[in-house]
C-alpha cells in the first residue's frame, strides 16, 4: 500500500510540522474556490469552518475546528450542494484526538474514514491510526508511530499497514530524521522500505542559511548500491529573509548535472508574505525562462491570506486570464484564545450544516438530532443582537432555507437550541 494513501494523510503534515500551541486572534472561517471558464471566474466549491471557544487556526496554523463542510458548485440553477464533512474531537489539552470524514450521498452523510491520534506528555503526536468505514464499524487500515529524541525533535516515523489475517499492524516503511548540532534544523531524512528485506528508497538532504532558512533540498533515490540524485530545490532570500526565488532542477544522467526545470519569483509589498508569485519554466531550445502563470495574493492585517488568483501568460506576451485559471478567497473571524473551549458539536446530541459559506442571499440549514425535539434557531450579529429568530417543529431532522436579503455583509452566528440536547453554534459569513 502506498505511503501517501487516501485523504486520511492530509492531516499528518499539519499536526506534526506546525506549532500545536500556535494560535492567532483571527481564525479562518470560510473559503471559496473558483476557476476561469475563459470569460469569467465561476464557482468550484466552498468550505466553512466552525469552532468552539478559544480554538482557532488558519493556513499557517493547525485548523482546530469542530466541524467543517465543503459544498461543491453544481450549476447556476442548482447552486451548491453538500460534498464533504469533517468532524474533529479534542482532549483536555485541546489536542485533536480524532478526525471523522464523511461524504454526501445525495440525501445523507455517509461515513468514510477516521484518523485517531495519541500524544505524549509534551503534547506531541505519538501515533496516528487510520481507519475506514466498512458499513457497520471503523476498520484499521494503517498506522504511523512517531518517536522523538531527548530534545523533543521527531527522529523516526514508522508506517505500518493492517494485516486482516493476523489482526496486527505489519511494518511497511519508515522515515528517520537527523538534525544539526543544535537540534534546530533537519539536515537529513532517509526513507526505508521495511516490508520484507529492508531497502532504502529515498533521501532528502537539507542545507540552511545563517538565519536557519532552507537553502537547498537534495532529493536522491537508492539504486541498490548507491544514492543517485533526482532533483534539487534551491531557495534565495533578500536581506529581510523573505524568499525571493525557488528554483527546481532535475538531475540529468547523461550530462551529470542539474538541469533547470521551474522557477518561482516572489515579490513583496510591505509585509513578510509574497504579494506576487511568478511561475516560469525552462526553455531548452532558447535556454531562457518562459513565463507560465502569475499568482497575486492579498492579506489581512494579521498577514493571513485573503485571496489567491492565478493569471496565465498568453502568446501575445502578457498575463491575461484564460480558461483554467484558479482563484480562491479566504474569510476570517476574530476570537479570544483565552476563552475555554467547549465540547465538539459531535457530542452535543446533534449536528447542523449551514450552506453555502460564504452565503449571499439565501442560507440553507440542515439539522439532525439524535432525539426528536423542538428547537429555536436564531441568527446573531457580532454585537450579540438577534437579527432573525424562529422555531423548528419537533423532529429528528429539520431543513430550512432562509432569506438573507435584508442582512448586511459580515460575520454572524447561527445558534440552534434544542429542547432536550443543548446548543449548536455555527459561524456564518455573508459576502456579496
C-alpha positions as a LaTeX table, in Angstrom:
\begin{tabular}{lrrr}
\hline
Residue & $x$ (\AA) & $y$ (\AA) & $z$ (\AA) \\
\hline
Unk1 & 0.00 & 0.00 & 0.00 \\
Unk2 & 1.39 & 3.40 & $-0.90$ \\
Unk3 & 2.50 & 5.57 & 1.96 \\
Unk4 & 0.55 & 8.64 & 0.96 \\
Unk5 & $-2.80$ & 6.98 & 0.89 \\
Unk6 & $-6.29$ & 8.34 & 0.60 \\
Unk7 & $-7.49$ & 11.61 & 2.08 \\
Unk8 & $-6.54$ & 10.34 & 5.51 \\
Unk9 & $-2.95$ & 11.53 & 5.28 \\
Unk10 & $-3.84$ & 15.15 & 4.62 \\
Unk11 & $-3.86$ & 15.97 & 8.33 \\
Unk12 & $-0.45$ & 14.43 & 9.07 \\
Unk13 & 1.87 & 17.30 & 7.98 \\
Unk14 & $-0.22$ & 19.92 & 9.76 \\
Unk15 & $-0.20$ & 18.20 & 13.13 \\
Unk16 & 3.46 & 17.22 & 13.01 \\
Unk17 & 5.12 & 20.23 & 11.45 \\
Unk18 & 3.21 & 23.11 & 12.98 \\
Unk19 & 3.27 & 24.53 & 16.49 \\
Unk20 & 0.47 & 22.84 & 18.40 \\
Unk21 & 0.06 & 25.92 & 20.59 \\
Unk22 & 0.21 & 28.45 & 17.76 \\
Unk23 & $-2.99$ & 30.45 & 17.58 \\
Unk24 & $-3.94$ & 33.84 & 16.27 \\
Unk25 & $-6.76$ & 36.19 & 17.22 \\
Unk26 & $-8.12$ & 35.77 & 13.70 \\
Unk27 & $-9.24$ & 32.34 & 12.50 \\
Unk28 & $-10.21$ & 31.03 & 9.09 \\
Unk29 & $-13.98$ & 30.53 & 8.96 \\
Unk30 & $-14.65$ & 30.05 & 5.24 \\
Unk31 & $-13.02$ & 29.67 & 1.84 \\
Unk32 & $-14.25$ & 29.52 & $-1.72$ \\
Unk33 & $-12.58$ & 28.27 & $-4.90$ \\
Unk34 & $-13.22$ & 29.50 & $-8.42$ \\
Unk35 & $-11.96$ & 28.69 & $-11.91$ \\
Unk36 & $-11.94$ & 30.80 & $-15.05$ \\
Unk37 & $-14.09$ & 29.48 & $-17.90$ \\
Unk38 & $-12.39$ & 31.66 & $-20.48$ \\
Unk39 & $-14.65$ & 34.64 & $-19.80$ \\
Unk40 & $-15.32$ & 34.92 & $-16.06$ \\
Unk41 & $-14.49$ & 33.12 & $-12.84$ \\
Unk42 & $-17.12$ & 30.53 & $-11.92$ \\
Unk43 & $-17.57$ & 28.80 & $-8.54$ \\
Unk44 & $-16.00$ & 25.39 & $-7.87$ \\
Unk45 & $-16.57$ & 24.77 & $-4.18$ \\
Unk46 & $-16.95$ & 26.49 & $-0.83$ \\
Unk47 & $-15.96$ & 25.42 & 2.69 \\
Unk48 & $-16.95$ & 26.59 & 6.15 \\
Unk49 & $-15.16$ & 26.01 & 9.47 \\
Unk50 & $-16.90$ & 26.09 & 12.85 \\
Unk51 & $-15.01$ & 26.37 & 16.13 \\
Unk52 & $-15.88$ & 26.35 & 19.80 \\
Unk53 & $-14.45$ & 28.61 & 22.48 \\
Unk54 & $-10.84$ & 29.66 & 22.09 \\
Unk55 & $-9.88$ & 27.25 & 19.34 \\
Unk56 & $-8.74$ & 28.68 & 16.03 \\
Unk57 & $-6.43$ & 28.11 & 13.12 \\
Unk58 & $-5.62$ & 29.27 & 9.63 \\
Unk59 & $-3.47$ & 28.28 & 6.65 \\
Unk60 & $-0.34$ & 28.69 & 8.78 \\
Unk61 & $-1.61$ & 27.07 & 12.00 \\
Unk62 & $-3.43$ & 23.84 & 12.77 \\
Unk63 & $-7.12$ & 24.10 & 11.97 \\
Unk64 & $-8.74$ & 23.22 & 15.32 \\
Unk65 & $-12.31$ & 23.41 & 14.09 \\
Unk66 & $-15.13$ & 21.27 & 15.47 \\
Unk67 & $-16.82$ & 20.80 & 12.13 \\
Unk68 & $-16.02$ & 21.67 & 8.53 \\
Unk69 & $-18.22$ & 21.24 & 5.49 \\
Unk70 & $-17.31$ & 21.58 & 1.83 \\
Unk71 & $-20.00$ & 22.26 & $-0.76$ \\
Unk72 & $-19.40$ & 21.82 & $-4.49$ \\
Unk73 & $-20.97$ & 24.05 & $-7.09$ \\
Unk74 & $-23.28$ & 22.15 & $-9.44$ \\
Unk75 & $-24.60$ & 24.81 & $-11.84$ \\
Unk76 & $-26.16$ & 28.26 & $-11.79$ \\
Unk77 & $-29.68$ & 26.91 & $-11.28$ \\
Unk78 & $-28.84$ & 24.34 & $-8.59$ \\
Unk79 & $-26.11$ & 26.27 & $-6.83$ \\
Unk80 & $-24.09$ & 24.47 & $-4.15$ \\
Unk81 & $-24.72$ & 21.02 & $-2.73$ \\
Unk82 & $-23.15$ & 19.09 & 0.15 \\
Unk83 & $-19.90$ & 17.35 & $-0.69$ \\
Unk84 & $-17.56$ & 16.58 & 2.25 \\
Unk85 & $-17.83$ & 16.89 & 6.02 \\
Unk86 & $-15.12$ & 16.69 & 8.69 \\
Unk87 & $-15.67$ & 16.38 & 12.45 \\
Unk88 & $-12.82$ & 16.84 & 14.92 \\
Unk89 & $-12.76$ & 15.94 & 18.61 \\
Unk90 & $-10.26$ & 17.07 & 21.23 \\
Unk91 & $-8.71$ & 16.02 & 24.54 \\
Unk92 & $-8.44$ & 18.16 & 27.68 \\
Unk93 & $-5.29$ & 19.82 & 26.26 \\
Unk94 & $-7.08$ & 20.79 & 23.04 \\
Unk95 & $-5.12$ & 18.23 & 21.03 \\
Unk96 & $-7.02$ & 16.76 & 18.10 \\
Unk97 & $-7.76$ & 13.13 & 19.00 \\
Unk98 & $-9.98$ & 12.18 & 16.07 \\
Unk99 & $-11.00$ & 13.42 & 12.63 \\
Unk100 & $-14.03$ & 11.78 & 11.04 \\
Unk101 & $-14.60$ & 12.12 & 7.29 \\
Unk102 & $-18.00$ & 11.89 & 5.62 \\
Unk103 & $-19.26$ & 12.37 & 2.07 \\
Unk104 & $-22.68$ & 13.34 & 0.79 \\
Unk105 & $-24.69$ & 10.58 & $-0.90$ \\
Unk106 & $-27.25$ & 12.98 & $-2.36$ \\
Unk107 & $-29.60$ & 12.62 & 0.57 \\
Unk108 & $-27.49$ & 11.98 & 3.68 \\
Unk109 & $-23.95$ & 12.00 & 5.04 \\
Unk110 & $-22.11$ & 8.68 & 4.67 \\
Unk111 & $-19.19$ & 7.78 & 6.94 \\
Unk112 & $-15.96$ & 7.29 & 5.02 \\
Unk113 & $-12.88$ & 7.21 & 7.24 \\
Unk114 & $-11.38$ & 8.33 & 10.53 \\
Unk115 & $-7.99$ & 9.35 & 11.93 \\
Unk116 & $-7.20$ & 8.68 & 15.61 \\
Unk117 & $-4.30$ & 10.46 & 17.37 \\
Unk118 & $-2.46$ & 9.83 & 20.64 \\
Unk119 & 0.01 & 12.18 & 22.35 \\
Unk120 & 2.87 & 12.12 & 24.83 \\
Unk121 & 3.25 & 14.30 & 27.93 \\
Unk122 & 4.65 & 17.10 & 25.74 \\
Unk123 & 1.51 & 17.08 & 23.56 \\
Unk124 & 3.41 & 15.62 & 20.62 \\
Unk125 & 1.69 & 13.11 & 18.36 \\
Unk126 & 2.86 & 9.57 & 19.13 \\
Unk127 & 0.50 & 7.54 & 16.92 \\
Unk128 & $-1.82$ & 8.21 & 14.02 \\
Unk129 & $-4.20$ & 5.34 & 13.28 \\
Unk130 & $-6.12$ & 5.46 & 10.00 \\
Unk131 & $-9.44$ & 3.67 & 9.67 \\
Unk132 & $-12.12$ & 3.22 & 7.03 \\
Unk133 & $-15.86$ & 2.66 & 7.47 \\
Unk134 & $-16.94$ & $-0.86$ & 6.43 \\
Unk135 & $-20.66$ & $-0.22$ & 6.68 \\
Unk136 & $-21.07$ & $-1.16$ & 10.33 \\
Unk137 & $-17.86$ & $-0.06$ & 12.07 \\
Unk138 & $-14.46$ & 1.52 & 11.50 \\
Unk139 & $-11.69$ & $-0.89$ & 10.49 \\
Unk140 & $-7.96$ & $-0.15$ & 10.84 \\
Unk141 & $-6.01$ & 0.46 & 7.65 \\
Unk142 & $-2.62$ & 1.83 & 8.65 \\
Unk143 & $-0.75$ & 3.45 & 11.50 \\
Unk144 & 2.14 & 5.88 & 11.92 \\
Unk145 & 4.24 & 5.65 & 15.09 \\
Unk146 & 6.33 & 8.73 & 15.88 \\
Unk147 & 9.46 & 8.81 & 18.08 \\
Unk148 & 11.24 & 11.87 & 19.49 \\
Unk149 & 14.79 & 12.47 & 20.66 \\
Unk150 & 15.85 & 13.94 & 24.00 \\
Unk151 & 15.46 & 17.46 & 22.60 \\
Unk152 & 11.86 & 16.73 & 21.68 \\
Unk153 & 12.51 & 16.55 & 17.93 \\
Unk154 & 10.87 & 13.95 & 15.71 \\
Unk155 & 13.53 & 11.45 & 14.65 \\
Unk156 & 11.52 & 8.47 & 13.40 \\
Unk157 & 8.19 & 7.90 & 11.66 \\
Unk158 & 7.30 & 4.22 & 11.35 \\
Unk159 & 4.47 & 3.47 & 8.92 \\
Unk160 & 2.62 & 0.17 & 9.39 \\
Unk161 & $-0.25$ & $-1.41$ & 7.46 \\
Unk162 & $-3.06$ & $-3.50$ & 8.94 \\
Unk163 & $-2.97$ & $-7.26$ & 8.33 \\
Unk164 & $-6.54$ & $-8.52$ & 8.30 \\
Unk165 & $-5.43$ & $-12.14$ & 8.61 \\
Unk166 & $-3.31$ & $-11.74$ & 11.73 \\
Unk167 & $-5.12$ & $-8.65$ & 13.10 \\
Unk168 & $-1.87$ & $-6.79$ & 13.74 \\
Unk169 & $-0.02$ & $-3.92$ & 12.10 \\
Unk170 & 2.83 & $-5.06$ & 9.83 \\
Unk171 & 5.90 & $-2.87$ & 9.36 \\
Unk172 & 5.84 & $-1.21$ & 5.93 \\
Unk173 & 8.25 & 1.73 & 5.80 \\
Unk174 & 9.94 & 4.31 & 7.97 \\
Unk175 & 11.44 & 7.76 & 7.82 \\
Unk176 & 14.37 & 8.77 & 10.03 \\
Unk177 & 15.48 & 12.35 & 10.63 \\
Unk178 & 18.90 & 13.74 & 11.53 \\
Unk179 & 19.36 & 17.25 & 12.95 \\
Unk180 & 22.22 & 19.70 & 13.11 \\
Unk181 & 24.42 & 20.03 & 16.19 \\
Unk182 & 21.97 & 22.38 & 17.90 \\
Unk183 & 18.91 & 20.20 & 17.19 \\
Unk184 & 17.42 & 23.13 & 15.31 \\
Unk185 & 17.20 & 22.04 & 11.68 \\
Unk186 & 16.62 & 18.72 & 9.93 \\
Unk187 & 19.64 & 18.08 & 7.75 \\
Unk188 & 18.67 & 14.62 & 6.51 \\
Unk189 & 15.60 & 12.49 & 6.00 \\
Unk190 & 16.13 & 8.89 & 4.91 \\
Unk191 & 13.25 & 6.64 & 3.83 \\
Unk192 & 13.45 & 2.89 & 4.23 \\
Unk193 & 11.13 & 0.14 & 2.99 \\
Unk194 & 10.97 & $-2.43$ & 5.80 \\
Unk195 & 8.30 & $-4.73$ & 4.33 \\
Unk196 & 10.34 & $-7.87$ & 3.72 \\
Unk197 & 14.05 & $-7.23$ & 3.20 \\
Unk198 & 14.86 & $-3.67$ & 4.34 \\
Unk199 & 15.86 & $-1.42$ & 1.45 \\
Unk200 & 16.49 & 2.31 & 1.13 \\
Unk201 & 14.11 & 4.21 & $-1.14$ \\
Unk202 & 14.58 & 7.99 & $-0.90$ \\
Unk203 & 16.79 & 10.51 & 0.85 \\
Unk204 & 16.48 & 14.27 & 1.35 \\
Unk205 & 19.46 & 16.40 & 2.39 \\
Unk206 & 18.95 & 19.98 & 3.58 \\
Unk207 & 21.26 & 22.97 & 3.93 \\
Unk208 & 20.39 & 26.27 & 5.59 \\
Unk209 & 21.32 & 29.92 & 5.65 \\
Unk210 & 22.92 & 31.54 & 8.68 \\
Unk211 & 19.41 & 32.51 & 9.81 \\
Unk212 & 18.07 & 28.93 & 9.56 \\
Unk213 & 16.20 & 29.33 & 6.29 \\
Unk214 & 16.18 & 26.29 & 3.99 \\
Unk215 & 18.74 & 26.91 & 1.25 \\
Unk216 & 18.95 & 23.61 & $-0.65$ \\
Unk217 & 16.94 & 20.39 & $-0.68$ \\
Unk218 & 18.59 & 17.49 & $-2.50$ \\
Unk219 & 16.37 & 14.50 & $-3.30$ \\
Unk220 & 18.11 & 11.19 & $-4.06$ \\
Unk221 & 16.94 & 7.62 & $-4.63$ \\
Unk222 & 18.70 & 4.36 & $-3.82$ \\
Unk223 & 19.64 & 2.27 & $-6.86$ \\
Unk224 & 20.60 & $-0.81$ & $-4.87$ \\
Unk225 & 24.20 & 0.15 & $-4.23$ \\
Unk226 & 24.41 & 3.94 & $-4.08$ \\
Unk227 & 22.39 & 7.13 & $-3.80$ \\
Unk228 & 21.52 & 8.75 & $-7.14$ \\
Unk229 & 20.47 & 12.39 & $-7.39$ \\
Unk230 & 16.93 & 13.06 & $-8.60$ \\
Unk231 & 16.24 & 16.75 & $-8.07$ \\
Unk232 & 17.35 & 19.87 & $-6.28$ \\
Unk233 & 15.38 & 22.78 & $-4.82$ \\
Unk234 & 17.37 & 25.99 & $-4.26$ \\
Unk235 & 15.94 & 28.99 & $-2.43$ \\
Unk236 & 17.16 & 32.59 & $-2.43$ \\
Unk237 & 16.35 & 35.27 & 0.16 \\
Unk238 & 16.59 & 39.03 & 0.48 \\
Unk239 & 18.09 & 40.97 & 3.38 \\
Unk240 & 14.85 & 40.59 & 5.36 \\
Unk241 & 14.89 & 36.81 & 4.97 \\
Unk242 & 11.98 & 36.89 & 2.54 \\
Unk243 & 12.21 & 34.14 & $-0.07$ \\
Unk244 & 12.73 & 35.75 & $-3.47$ \\
Unk245 & 13.31 & 32.68 & $-5.67$ \\
Unk246 & 12.58 & 28.96 & $-5.56$ \\
Unk247 & 14.45 & 27.03 & $-8.24$ \\
Unk248 & 13.61 & 23.42 & $-9.09$ \\
Unk249 & 16.13 & 21.37 & $-11.12$ \\
Unk250 & 16.21 & 17.71 & $-12.12$ \\
Unk251 & 19.32 & 15.57 & $-12.44$ \\
Unk252 & 20.39 & 14.73 & $-15.97$ \\
Unk253 & 22.20 & 11.38 & $-16.07$ \\
Unk254 & 23.83 & 11.96 & $-19.47$ \\
Unk255 & 25.42 & 15.30 & $-18.62$ \\
Unk256 & 25.88 & 14.55 & $-14.94$ \\
Unk257 & 24.48 & 17.96 & $-13.99$ \\
Unk258 & 21.31 & 19.53 & $-12.66$ \\
Unk259 & 19.05 & 20.91 & $-15.41$ \\
Unk260 & 16.70 & 23.84 & $-14.90$ \\
Unk261 & 13.05 & 22.89 & $-14.67$ \\
Unk262 & 10.89 & 25.55 & $-12.99$ \\
Unk263 & 11.35 & 28.81 & $-11.11$ \\
Unk264 & 9.14 & 30.80 & $-8.74$ \\
Unk265 & 9.92 & 34.52 & $-8.39$ \\
Unk266 & 8.39 & 36.22 & $-5.35$ \\
Unk267 & 7.92 & 39.94 & $-4.74$ \\
Unk268 & 6.69 & 41.64 & $-1.59$ \\
Unk269 & 4.79 & 44.79 & $-0.69$ \\
Unk270 & 5.41 & 45.90 & 2.85 \\
Unk271 & 4.93 & 42.58 & 4.66 \\
Unk272 & 6.60 & 39.23 & 5.11 \\
Unk273 & 4.23 & 37.38 & 2.77 \\
Unk274 & 4.67 & 37.34 & $-1.03$ \\
Unk275 & 2.28 & 39.57 & $-2.93$ \\
Unk276 & 3.21 & 38.22 & $-6.38$ \\
Unk277 & 4.49 & 34.78 & $-7.36$ \\
Unk278 & 5.56 & 34.34 & $-10.99$ \\
Unk279 & 5.98 & 30.76 & $-12.20$ \\
Unk280 & 8.41 & 30.18 & $-15.05$ \\
Unk281 & 9.62 & 27.04 & $-16.86$ \\
Unk282 & 12.94 & 26.47 & $-18.57$ \\
Unk283 & 13.02 & 26.53 & $-22.37$ \\
Unk284 & 15.72 & 24.07 & $-23.54$ \\
Unk285 & 15.61 & 25.46 & $-27.06$ \\
Unk286 & 16.25 & 29.11 & $-26.26$ \\
Unk287 & 17.95 & 28.48 & $-22.91$ \\
Unk288 & 15.69 & 31.06 & $-21.28$ \\
Unk289 & 12.93 & 31.15 & $-18.69$ \\
Unk290 & 9.38 & 31.33 & $-20.08$ \\
Unk291 & 6.54 & 32.83 & $-18.06$ \\
Unk292 & 3.71 & 30.39 & $-17.30$ \\
Unk293 & 1.48 & 31.98 & $-14.68$ \\
Unk294 & 1.37 & 34.83 & $-12.21$ \\
Unk295 & $-0.26$ & 34.45 & $-8.81$ \\
Unk296 & $-1.38$ & 37.56 & $-6.94$ \\
Unk297 & $-2.02$ & 37.31 & $-3.19$ \\
Unk298 & $-3.74$ & 39.65 & $-0.75$ \\
Unk299 & $-3.58$ & 39.56 & 3.05 \\
Unk300 & $-5.39$ & 40.97 & 6.06 \\
Unk301 & $-3.82$ & 42.90 & 8.93 \\
Unk302 & $-2.83$ & 39.59 & 10.58 \\
Unk303 & $-0.80$ & 38.56 & 7.49 \\
Unk304 & $-3.38$ & 35.89 & 6.70 \\
Unk305 & $-4.05$ & 35.09 & 3.05 \\
Unk306 & $-7.37$ & 36.57 & 1.87 \\
Unk307 & $-7.16$ & 35.89 & $-1.87$ \\
Unk308 & $-5.01$ & 33.93 & $-4.31$ \\
Unk309 & $-5.53$ & 34.50 & $-8.05$ \\
Unk310 & $-3.68$ & 32.92 & $-10.96$ \\
Unk311 & $-3.32$ & 34.56 & $-14.36$ \\
Unk312 & $-1.84$ & 32.71 & $-17.35$ \\
Unk313 & 0.83 & 34.04 & $-19.71$ \\
Unk314 & $-0.53$ & 34.24 & $-23.25$ \\
Unk315 & 1.04 & 34.07 & $-26.71$ \\
Unk316 & 0.93 & 37.85 & $-27.04$ \\
Unk317 & 3.34 & 38.11 & $-24.14$ \\
Unk318 & 1.18 & 39.42 & $-21.30$ \\
Unk319 & $-0.55$ & 37.93 & $-18.27$ \\
Unk320 & $-4.23$ & 37.59 & $-19.13$ \\
Unk321 & $-6.98$ & 35.47 & $-17.61$ \\
Unk322 & $-7.64$ & 32.26 & $-19.52$ \\
Unk323 & $-9.67$ & 29.10 & $-19.09$ \\
Unk324 & $-8.46$ & 27.09 & $-16.12$ \\
Unk325 & $-7.01$ & 29.98 & $-14.13$ \\
Unk326 & $-7.64$ & 29.43 & $-10.39$ \\
Unk327 & $-8.90$ & 31.83 & $-7.76$ \\
Unk328 & $-9.50$ & 31.34 & $-4.03$ \\
Unk329 & $-10.95$ & 33.64 & $-1.37$ \\
Unk330 & $-10.48$ & 33.25 & 2.38 \\
Unk331 & $-12.64$ & 34.71 & 5.14 \\
Unk332 & $-11.73$ & 35.21 & 8.80 \\
Unk333 & $-13.40$ & 35.93 & 12.13 \\
Unk334 & $-11.91$ & 37.22 & 15.37 \\
Unk335 & $-11.92$ & 35.23 & 18.61 \\
Unk336 & $-10.39$ & 35.19 & 22.07 \\
Unk337 & $-7.83$ & 32.36 & 22.51 \\
Unk338 & $-8.20$ & 32.59 & 26.28 \\
Unk339 & $-11.85$ & 31.51 & 26.20 \\
Unk340 & $-12.30$ & 27.90 & 27.34 \\
Unk341 & $-13.19$ & 25.54 & 24.52 \\
Unk342 & $-16.41$ & 23.59 & 24.76 \\
Unk343 & $-17.13$ & 20.08 & 23.57 \\
Unk344 & $-17.14$ & 19.33 & 19.90 \\
Unk345 & $-20.60$ & 19.65 & 18.36 \\
Unk346 & $-20.27$ & 15.95 & 17.57 \\
Unk347 & $-21.06$ & 15.37 & 21.26 \\
Unk348 & $-23.92$ & 17.86 & 21.51 \\
Unk349 & $-26.65$ & 15.35 & 20.66 \\
Unk350 & $-27.00$ & 16.67 & 17.17 \\
Unk351 & $-25.35$ & 18.30 & 14.21 \\
Unk352 & $-26.22$ & 21.06 & 11.80 \\
Unk353 & $-24.88$ & 22.08 & 8.42 \\
Unk354 & $-25.35$ & 25.56 & 7.03 \\
Unk355 & $-24.50$ & 26.37 & 3.43 \\
Unk356 & $-23.27$ & 27.93 & 1.29 \\
Unk357 & $-20.49$ & 29.56 & 3.27 \\
Unk358 & $-19.90$ & 32.33 & 2.50 \\
Unk359 & $-23.59$ & 32.96 & 1.76 \\
Unk360 & $-25.05$ & 35.67 & $-0.43$ \\
Unk361 & $-28.84$ & 35.96 & $-0.37$ \\
Unk362 & $-30.00$ & 32.54 & 0.83 \\
Unk363 & $-28.91$ & 30.25 & 3.67 \\
Unk364 & $-29.76$ & 26.55 & 3.91 \\
Unk365 & $-29.87$ & 24.83 & 7.31 \\
Unk366 & $-29.86$ & 21.03 & 7.70 \\
Unk367 & $-30.42$ & 19.98 & 11.31 \\
Unk368 & $-30.17$ & 16.45 & 12.71 \\
Unk369 & $-30.88$ & 15.43 & 16.33 \\
Unk370 & $-30.36$ & 12.03 & 17.91 \\
Unk371 & $-33.75$ & 12.53 & 19.66 \\
Unk372 & $-36.88$ & 14.15 & 18.25 \\
Unk373 & $-37.37$ & 17.61 & 19.77 \\
Unk374 & $-38.37$ & 21.18 & 19.10 \\
Unk375 & $-35.69$ & 23.82 & 18.62 \\
Unk376 & $-35.22$ & 27.57 & 18.46 \\
Unk377 & $-32.99$ & 28.92 & 15.70 \\
Unk378 & $-31.56$ & 32.42 & 15.95 \\
Unk379 & $-29.11$ & 34.44 & 13.88 \\
Unk380 & $-26.93$ & 36.86 & 15.90 \\
Unk381 & $-24.70$ & 39.64 & 14.68 \\
Unk382 & $-21.20$ & 40.12 & 16.13 \\
Unk383 & $-22.63$ & 42.56 & 18.71 \\
Unk384 & $-24.76$ & 39.74 & 20.13 \\
Unk385 & $-28.10$ & 41.06 & 18.91 \\
Unk386 & $-30.68$ & 38.73 & 17.37 \\
Unk387 & $-31.39$ & 39.68 & 13.76 \\
Unk388 & $-33.60$ & 36.69 & 12.91 \\
Unk389 & $-35.29$ & 34.03 & 15.05 \\
Unk390 & $-37.85$ & 31.24 & 14.53 \\
Unk391 & $-38.93$ & 27.88 & 15.94 \\
Unk392 & $-38.38$ & 24.45 & 14.40 \\
Unk393 & $-41.07$ & 21.77 & 14.92 \\
Unk394 & $-40.49$ & 18.58 & 16.89 \\
Unk395 & $-38.46$ & 16.21 & 14.70 \\
Unk396 & $-35.11$ & 14.48 & 14.39 \\
Unk397 & $-34.43$ & 16.21 & 11.06 \\
Unk398 & $-35.21$ & 19.76 & 10.02 \\
Unk399 & $-34.38$ & 21.55 & 6.76 \\
Unk400 & $-34.93$ & 25.22 & 6.05 \\
Unk401 & $-33.99$ & 27.90 & 3.51 \\
Unk402 & $-33.70$ & 31.40 & 4.96 \\
Unk403 & $-33.54$ & 34.67 & 3.02 \\
Unk404 & $-30.60$ & 36.92 & 3.89 \\
Unk405 & $-31.55$ & 39.78 & 1.57 \\
Unk406 & $-32.02$ & 42.33 & 4.36 \\
Unk407 & $-28.80$ & 41.45 & 6.22 \\
Unk408 & $-25.57$ & 43.34 & 5.58 \\
Unk409 & $-22.32$ & 41.69 & 4.65 \\
Unk410 & $-20.30$ & 40.46 & 7.60 \\
Unk411 & $-19.97$ & 37.76 & 10.23 \\
Unk412 & $-22.95$ & 36.28 & 12.08 \\
Unk413 & $-23.64$ & 33.33 & 14.34 \\
Unk414 & $-26.43$ & 30.78 & 13.94 \\
Unk415 & $-27.42$ & 29.41 & 17.36 \\
Unk416 & $-29.66$ & 26.33 & 17.45 \\
Unk417 & $-31.09$ & 25.49 & 20.86 \\
Unk418 & $-32.74$ & 22.08 & 21.22 \\
Unk419 & $-35.43$ & 21.47 & 23.84 \\
Unk420 & $-33.51$ & 18.44 & 25.15 \\
Unk421 & $-29.97$ & 18.30 & 23.77 \\
Unk422 & $-28.35$ & 21.70 & 24.17 \\
Unk423 & $-26.95$ & 24.15 & 21.67 \\
Unk424 & $-25.19$ & 24.03 & 18.34 \\
Unk425 & $-23.46$ & 27.22 & 17.21 \\
Unk426 & $-22.34$ & 27.86 & 13.63 \\
Unk427 & $-20.49$ & 30.82 & 12.23 \\
Unk428 & $-22.00$ & 32.46 & 9.13 \\
Unk429 & $-20.32$ & 34.82 & 6.69 \\
Unk430 & $-22.37$ & 36.90 & 4.27 \\
Unk431 & $-20.29$ & 38.12 & 1.32 \\
Unk432 & $-21.75$ & 39.55 & $-1.88$ \\
\hline
\end{tabular}
